[in-house]
Amino acid sequence: MELKPFIVYIPSEKLSDAMAEAQRVFSINKGKALSVRLPKGQHGYQYALSLIESRDPRFFGLWSPAGAIHEPPGFFLFGFHR
């Protein structure tokens, strides 16, 4: 089974609401999300892309948590899905 990367930005005040919305679109990770601190000077999308491209072990795998980068007014959610 080949896993496909995803990055989606969801305007939401709460991570739980953003994750619920992402689950409607992607078949992802049993509802888990791992918050990732955005390094100073980075943009959320570019940082998420770098973590996907490096196959960061925290997020690479069918049952791995999605990554969540807070960039107001919402969240970049990213990871892999089937």
Buried (B, 14 or more C-beta within 10 A) or exposed (E): EEBEBBBBBBEBEEBEBBBEBBBEEBEBBEEEBEEBEBEEEBEBBEBBBEBBEEEBEEBBEBEBBBBBBBBEEBBBBBBBBE
